Amino acid sequence: MASANTLTPSSAILTPSSSASRRWQIVAVIACLLLSVGLVYGRHHLGTWVGSATALILLLLASSFWWWHLSSRELPGRWSVLFSSLLAAQSLVWLWHHPRADVAVWQGALGGAAFTYAMLWVFELHDRDAGLRSLATAALLLSIGILAKPPLLICCALLALAVFYDDHRPADGIVNSLLLLLTPVLLCTLAVFLLRALAAEGLVPVDWTIGRAHLDAAPLHLSLLARQIPALAFCASVLAARWLMRKTGSSDLAIVIMLIFLPTFGMARWMPMPLSLLDVSMIVSWGAACLMALDPPIPLLPRLVALAGACASLYFCC
Amino acid sequence: MSTPAPARISVPKSAPQKNQEKPQLQIGRLLVDAGLINERQLAQALVSQVAWGSRLGDTVMGLGWVKPLDFYQVLARQLGLDFINLVKTPGDDSLFARSEYASYAQDLYLPWRRENGILWVATADPLSPALAARWGDRSDVRFVVTSKFDIIWELQRVAGKEFSQDAVLSLAEFSPEHSARTVITRAQTWWLAGLLVFAGISLRMFPLPFAIVLNTLVNAALFFSFAFRTLLCWLSCEENIGMAITPDEVAALHDADLPLYTVLVPMYKEPTVLPILVAALKRMDYPQSKLDIKLVLEEDDHETIEAAKSLGLSANFEIVRVPASQPRTKPKACNYALRLARGQYLTIYDAEDKPEPDQLKKVVVGFRKLGSQAACIQAHLNYFNAEENWLTRMFTLEYSLWFDMFLPALDELRVPIPLGGTSNHFDLAKLRQVGAWDPFNVTEDADLGLRFAALGYHVGVVNSVTYEEANSHLGNWIRQRSRWIKGYIQTWLVNMRHPVTLFRNVGWRGFCSFQLFVGGCILSGLSYPFLVIPFIVWLFTRSNMMHSLFPAPVLLISMANLIVGNSCLIYLSMLAVAKRRFPALLPYALTVPGYWLLQSVAAYKGLWQLITKPFYWEKTVHGISKYTHAELSHSDAQQ
């Protein structure tokens, strides 16, 4: 039959779509294996399935987002996978170095890291286009930032003031500039107090209110800086890579200031809800990740510098 | 009948050539000889005529140098025709053909009388190519010249009642599904009744769970509505969002290529602000000879008619008298005037409007940019008396938010745009095609924007501002706002008669945006007191009664929405005035929650009126601002 000769079994031809789908299947199987191992390992260290599963899912989401962000900025796919895997591995090791911490601590650390990532992104956005949108985004982010710990929020608010103040002061005046930037965070703070008042009256269950302090605050000591070496290695390499590419801007300066501010004031015992070492490490490394995603090191030398930093971080962590 | 003896002329079969020197100089010379203009004015008019691409007659009349009556007499003399005054010697009504009313208005001619087998046609434009095409080869037709105002007058005398009837009923009869004449359809009544019965039974049997579910649903809807508005604002924080026409693009336009533009100004009992409006329209950067401005006045509004007459307006201003009939609404008046509109584009301004001078040109560029699917372009609105009192400041905050943030973002998302009250510029043919304004809808503009979207047309937003007078009196504000909210409810009900059809026509994005934006406006206005009152009662009484009336989850949901919603409104208003560069108004944004309480008062008044007087037009009084009074005094002093 003539028609039969022209027929080809569909399974005999590997079309691009089926090859891509097979590749995804392999990735999915490997991811599932790693997750299972991670889950069992986490269960062993933490003694809870829920805690380790939550941490893994959060990390997976964060790493996937970073991988997407890197890929969308024209960094070759394999490099994006490599970098995101290294950062995910490093964060995972950090988390499991804190066996006594409960889930809330992990979530707090990851939340702080996400907040820092977003703020640095906005600072970079402002460098590119100093319009109203970057200011509005920063103000709205700061209002969400009340969920983060006060030292981080204060640090980011001060940085935002420094970055945005000069742009809007001539046109809007000092008070108006402050209103534009700080109104959402002030309103949210007011809302928190209101909810606390309601809780005090018994109208709202206490669990619904925000701001439970239970952290492993460490004493203020210079040796803390040394304990951050894993995060610092990656951050320093990203800053160096950006300097090599002549891409340094407000975001780079912001992360340097955070590096100084957070360990010295953020971890002080007198600070309400001080930061933990885990918090600072996550903030610094995910802040560096943001810088890298904003302008990925496309030339080989900066890319190798960043890779060396990521590898060194993972090594120090382990 | 004392019929003049008009000569027969050979009507040109083709359009007269542009800049045809001879006849222009002749009419110009005749005007000078008649002492109507001087030599210098003639020279200037000839320059303007070439630049504007208009005829000399239109140019000198547009500049206000020659009265129409005088000009048409000179024109008749030039062409060897007789001039007749249709007001004094009206025509034979039986010669009018209803099917040709549009042509009469567009091409400015009328069948006047028939005598001895000869049809006498009165025209204000004997050299019109349309006239040549219609009557050119008829040997039994003769022409007389008349003024274009006489044509409009006579047309209204003969066809006024039909125009008025069409203005009221054409949409309701030809497209009843788009008309708000039926406030709520039978199917909607059944739905509403079913919901009320269900609510009644639930409230009786499970009062607390019902209260919780209802509160949760309302609050969820409000939350999404606030979130959508925040998204719109965030998008609009981008400086160049929407259609930004640059001064270079405007400068690149040639006046000679600009089309005839109709400007409708519906007014009712507003004689005081008329001089301000006329001055603003004369300031427009658009060839005056290409403006077809119609002051749309109610027949019984003698005060404003007399005020308009006393201003000695140039020939591009016409007074259209709308016969008294119900419903007495602005859209009905506009529909009536639409029958007499001649432009390629049409816009509406309110009596107190001050459009930016280059607005019409920007719109022309905008239409050319948007292409054939564009049916309407909305200009931004804002207020010139923002600093007058708290209410005007709040109103300015709100308008900045609406026109500078929401509408450009809706345009960017390509979803239906509820048009604002004035400064919406239409492609006249498309406006007629969709049935124009719904005279039974008291926010006819918002309804029209949604109808355009449902019929597949595009509505854009242009970066030009019209400054209006913000309501400075609370009573006046409530009247205006209650009408708006009533109109929004009408619009929502009309569009939700067939939700599936709406979904198919505007897509899921358009459908959701309609629900969140138009529906959200209604819901937030009506539900705001229910969010605020429990909180205020608790704050001042710390009453234990709250525990039983508002269980913790219900209270918490309401409270969270109240706080988040108000915070959103405050901050979005701040962003809007920051974008508009009104920094002085920034701190006033903190008082937005108080303004929203007033909004709720108006919302309930609007809802009540929808039930009792659905088509009643709550008139907004204009010209009460101290800024307007100061401007009027200033212009009086100058005169």
Interface residues (C-beta under 8 A of the other chain):
Chain A: G131 L132 R133 L135 A136 T137 A139 L140 S143 H168 A171 D172 G173 V175 N176 L179 L180 T183 P184 L187 C188 L190 A191 L194 L195 L198 E201 G202 L203 V204 P205 W208
Chain B: T230 C233 W234 C237 E238 E239 W538 R542 M546 H547 A552 L555 L556 M559 A560 I563 V564 N566 S567 I570 Y571 M574 L575 A578 K579 R581 P583 L586 P587 A589 L590
